[in-house]
Amino acid sequence: MNIYVGNISRESTEKEIREAFEAFGEIISINLIRDNYTKVLKGFGFIEMPDEAAEKAIKNLDGQIFNGRPLTVNIAKGKKESHRDNRERRDNRPRRDNRGSRRY
């Protein structure tokens, strides 16, 4: 099961997060989201665990203080396609962004 972990302190390390979640079972993978340029944590990530271990982790860690911040831990939802991208245009004109330039 894929778990969303939010409100992670920017000072947290992957090792600290791994240790917190390993207390509830095996971790298959950890993907902490970082800024492309600074490599600083953006405050959220995803952890994949077997279903039973994931349920225990969600139950026990959601709302718990971790490095000074209450974690948000729940089942990760799949990526949603944006409504705007799914909309069909009635003509073939390119869309314009808010500055009036063309977007293709």
Residue pairs with C-beta under 8 A, 6 or more apart in sequence:
1 48
1 49
1 50
1 51
1 54
1 55
1 75
2 46
2 47
2 48
2 75
2 76
3 46
3 47
3 48
3 49
3 54
3 57
3 58
3 73
3 74
3 75
3 76
4 44
4 46
4 72
4 73
4 74
4 75
4 76
4 77
5 17
5 44
5 45
5 46
5 47
5 61
5 71
5 72
5 73
6 43
6 44
6 71
6 72
6 73
7 43
7 44
7 69
7 70
7 71
7 72
8 17
8 32
8 41
8 43
8 44
8 45
8 66
8 67
8 69
8 71
9 41
9 43
9 66
9 67
9 68
9 69
10 40
10 41
10 43
11 67
12 41
12 66
12 67
14 30
14 32
16 66
16 67
17 30
17 32
17 45
17 47
17 66
18 27
18 30
20 61
20 66
21 27
21 30
21 47
21 49
21 57
21 61
24 49
24 53
24 54
24 56
24 57
24 60
24 61
25 49
25 50
25 52
25 53
25 54
25 56
25 57
26 49
26 50
26 53
27 47
27 48
27 49
28 48
28 49
28 50
29 47
29 48
30 45
30 46
30 47
30 48
31 45
31 46
31 47
32 41
32 44
32 45
33 41
33 42
33 43
33 44
33 45
34 40
34 41
34 42
35 41
35 42
46 76
47 54
47 57
49 57
54 75
57 73
58 73
58 74
58 75
61 71
61 73
62 71
62 72
62 73
62 74
63 70
63 71
63 72
64 70
64 71
65 71
89 95
94 102
94 103
94 104
95 102
95 103
96 102
96 103
97 103
